[in-house]
Amino acid sequence: MLLEGLKVVEMATWIAGPGCAGVMADWGADVVKVESPDGDAIRTFYPDTAQIPGNPIFAMENRGKKGVVLDLRKPEGRAAMLTLLKQADIFVTNLRPGRLRKLGLDYETVKVEAPRLIYSMVTGYGLQGPEVDNPAFDITAFWSRTGAARATIPPDQEPFPSRPGFGDHTTALATLSATLAALHERHATGKGRLVEASLIRAGAYAIGWDLSLQLRYGQVVTAQPRDDRPSAISGFFRTGDGRYVVIVPRSVDCFTNMMIAVDRPEILADERYQFPTDNLEIIREVRAIIDEGFAAMTLEEAGQRLTDCDLAWAPMATLGELADSEMAKLAGCFETVQDGWGGSFRAVAAPARFPEGAPKVGRPAPKLGEHTREVLEAAGLRPDEIDAVCGTA
């Protein structure tokens, strides 16, 4: 069913690489997570003890995987790693290219040993050029370097970073889709190949609406101060109880429906306000009228009116509201996973599901090195070789 029987080896830290392999684990793949003796840095962010069980961030990216510790600086560790790769279908890594070459685990070296392996790399800035080995996070490469931050943050506001993992998860999905495409190709060719997804390329794709205009016309208007925006009925509006709704018009009828929603139908008969208009002063007047209308309503009242008028809108929800939302639950946004200490907790689900049946999600994320002996025994290593890898020889 789905990816059951697929063997994946992941040697990655933080979010984008582990997230790609994590979705495959959710979909039934047998994923082995290889860590250094120090472990994935995400392990250190939240405690995972009997008193406070289940690191929610580490679990989101690593649930259902088997955990192996290998010291790749030692020949025994590298030999064990190559054994795992030769038996795997897919290798996912986000180590920088220079580090992989130093370990003798770069693609050109590994493909000699494992020609059927799909070798999937997550990088910051690609595989060519002077910045190949520069460190990168989604906040730097995806959000800031691509122009996404500048296009999103109005010039009259202090710049702010994206939320942690925001671009990483986009990049994880890009890596996943490319990896599965290469796997499909292998059914016909019998050969593996190198797959590479970068934070900067995923970020460029994510901001592609604006970037397409920049590429075609040499300029693009992006985030503007609210008072200078060319649409009166688009954007966020504050309700009388201190909440916000966001509205996106989809046709010329939306102007009529908006005036009805804010109890100002007489505007429709005033020639000064004929829609559409590019007169910024008129746009500001209309926006002020809408602001006044929503200021007299609660969020609940505003939402009902907007729904009745068939306008595309949403509340600016809190994370707590999403977590408590019956709609989000029915949409499949959450999973219940084991915490590794005998309990369970709710977690974020993978972004797609299979209503006609899928592997059960819920196995805990591995403790550091939890399955080292089990995995190496299954790979065929002798007891003395396993002892050497584990440092117990």
Helices and strands as residue ranges (DSSP letters): E 7-11, H 16-26, E 30-35, G 41-44, H 56-62, E 66-69, H 75-86, E 90-93, H 97-103, H 107-113, E 118-123, I 138-144, H 148-152, H 166-189, E 194-198, H 199-206, H 208-217, G 226-228, E 235-238, E 244-248, H 253-261, G 265-269, G 271-273, H 280-295, H 299-308, E 312-315, H 319-324, H 326-330, E 334-338, E 344-348, H 372-378, H 383-390
